[in-house]
Amino acid sequence: MTIKMIAFDIDDTLLNSKGKILDSTKEAVKKALDQGIKIVLCTGRPLAGVTPYLQELGVSGDDQFVVTNNGAIIESISGNIIAKRVLDNASYRKLVQYGHDNGLKYYALDDESNVYTDDRDISRIAVVQAWENKAGIYFRSPDELPNDFEVTKVAYVGEKSDLDPYEDAVKEEFKDMCYIVRAGEWFLEMMHKNVSKAQGLQDLSEKLDISPDEIMAFGDEQNDIPMFKFVGNAVCMDNGSDKAKSYADNITDTNDNDGIAKAMGKFVFDK
């Protein structure tokens, strides 16, 4: 079936190991855009964190869209929101308190890309996230914010050895309240229970009248698995995790060795 939409995870997928978009990827994306294929960045980052890559790829206009915050927000590139699912204030407070009680550093993200934490000994990972997403960091406790303050996600962050002992316990504690995913070694993320990259792509594909069989998705990690299950052609990068690979329809080369361009050449253009 003809591919009408291609969804890209960003880190370690669209970007190579040096955090750059390969020229071969840019050329393949331009060819797809010229053929009228929708190019959708589908990522845990907020809109501010993906805008530079959209510009670099030449993806623009009110008829192009992004799925941000792991599917919590689906919006046009100009910022018109199609769908939004966020954590309410009570859920945000519970997650912050659990982090404090168990010595887990955290940050929360609002729908304007701002980072919030009251960890005075702030994790370097939270700082990196704010820098990558061109966001501000606000040192605020839940009590210092409005009673109706909502967040797109709360992330416990730290080294692998910090998070591994708590991953199963967090998933058990909040399984009825949140969608929980280990988005790489340094992040354990909690979002609205109906949030996922798959749900974001479903919302968008229904709006655009595109079937799952007409969608290709590229990813590398566990938070890409839901969209792998949803789309008709799921492509995992060779540098991806073994678990992500197990859910892919195809495995392409690495993010450093033209993996995206090779897969698009085989499954999109050579049809």
MOUR-V33310 format. One record per backbone hydrogen bond with DSSP energy under -0.5 kcal/mol. NH is the residue of the N-H (numbers start at 1). CO is the residue of the C=O. If there is no record, write none. Layout:
nh=NH co=CO
nh=NH co=CO
This chain:
nh=4 co=214
nh=5 co=214
nh=6 co=38
nh=7 co=216
nh=8 co=40
nh=9 co=218
nh=13 co=10
nh=14 co=9
nh=15 co=10
nh=16 co=20
nh=19 co=16
nh=22 co=14
nh=22 co=20
nh=26 co=22
nh=27 co=23
nh=28 co=24
nh=29 co=25
nh=30 co=26
nh=31 co=27
nh=32 co=28
nh=33 co=29
nh=34 co=30
nh=35 co=31
nh=35 co=32
nh=36 co=33
nh=37 co=32
nh=38 co=4
nh=40 co=6
nh=40 co=38
nh=41 co=39
nh=41 co=65
nh=42 co=8
nh=42 co=40
nh=43 co=41
nh=43 co=67
nh=49 co=46
nh=50 co=46
nh=50 co=47
nh=51 co=47
nh=53 co=50
nh=54 co=50
nh=55 co=51
nh=56 co=52
nh=57 co=53
nh=58 co=54
nh=59 co=54
nh=60 co=58
nh=64 co=61
nh=66 co=75
nh=67 co=41
nh=68 co=66
nh=68 co=73
nh=69 co=45
nh=70 co=43
nh=71 co=43
nh=71 co=68
nh=72 co=68
nh=72 co=69
nh=73 co=68
nh=74 co=83
nh=75 co=66
nh=76 co=80
nh=77 co=61
nh=77 co=64
nh=79 co=76
nh=81 co=79
nh=82 co=74
nh=83 co=74
nh=85 co=72
nh=87 co=151
nh=92 co=88
nh=93 co=89
nh=94 co=90
nh=95 co=91
nh=96 co=92
nh=97 co=93
nh=98 co=94
nh=99 co=95
nh=100 co=96
nh=101 co=97
nh=102 co=98
nh=103 co=99
nh=103 co=100
nh=104 co=99
nh=105 co=103
nh=105 co=157
nh=107 co=155
nh=108 co=116
nh=109 co=153
nh=110 co=114
nh=113 co=110
nh=115 co=136
nh=116 co=108
nh=117 co=138
nh=120 co=118
nh=122 co=120
nh=127 co=123
nh=128 co=124
nh=129 co=125
nh=130 co=126
nh=131 co=127
nh=132 co=128
nh=133 co=129
nh=134 co=131
nh=135 co=130
nh=138 co=115
nh=138 co=136
nh=139 co=137
nh=140 co=117
nh=140 co=138
nh=144 co=141
nh=145 co=142
nh=149 co=146
nh=151 co=87
nh=152 co=109
nh=153 co=109
nh=154 co=190
nh=155 co=107
nh=156 co=188
nh=157 co=105
nh=158 co=186
nh=162 co=159
nh=163 co=159
nh=164 co=160
nh=166 co=163
nh=167 co=163
nh=167 co=164
nh=170 co=166
nh=171 co=167
nh=172 co=168
nh=173 co=169
nh=174 co=170
nh=175 co=172
nh=177 co=174
nh=178 co=174
nh=179 co=191
nh=180 co=178
nh=181 co=189
nh=183 co=181
nh=183 co=187
nh=184 co=182
nh=187 co=184
nh=188 co=156
nh=189 co=181
nh=190 co=154
nh=191 co=179
nh=193 co=177
nh=195 co=192
nh=200 co=196
nh=201 co=197
nh=202 co=198
nh=203 co=199
nh=204 co=200
nh=205 co=201
nh=206 co=202
nh=207 co=203
nh=208 co=204
nh=209 co=205
nh=210 co=205
nh=214 co=211
nh=215 co=212
nh=216 co=5
nh=217 co=233
nh=218 co=7
nh=219 co=235
nh=224 co=221
nh=225 co=222
nh=228 co=224
nh=229 co=225
nh=230 co=226
nh=231 co=227
nh=232 co=212
nh=232 co=215
nh=233 co=215
nh=235 co=217
nh=235 co=233
nh=236 co=234
nh=236 co=250
nh=237 co=219
nh=238 co=253
nh=240 co=237
nh=241 co=220
nh=245 co=241
nh=246 co=242
nh=247 co=243
nh=247 co=244
nh=248 co=245
nh=249 co=234
nh=250 co=234
nh=252 co=236
nh=257 co=254
nh=259 co=254
nh=262 co=258
nh=263 co=259
nh=264 co=260
nh=265 co=261
nh=266 co=262
nh=267 co=263
nh=268 co=264
nh=269 co=264
nh=270 co=265
nh=271 co=269
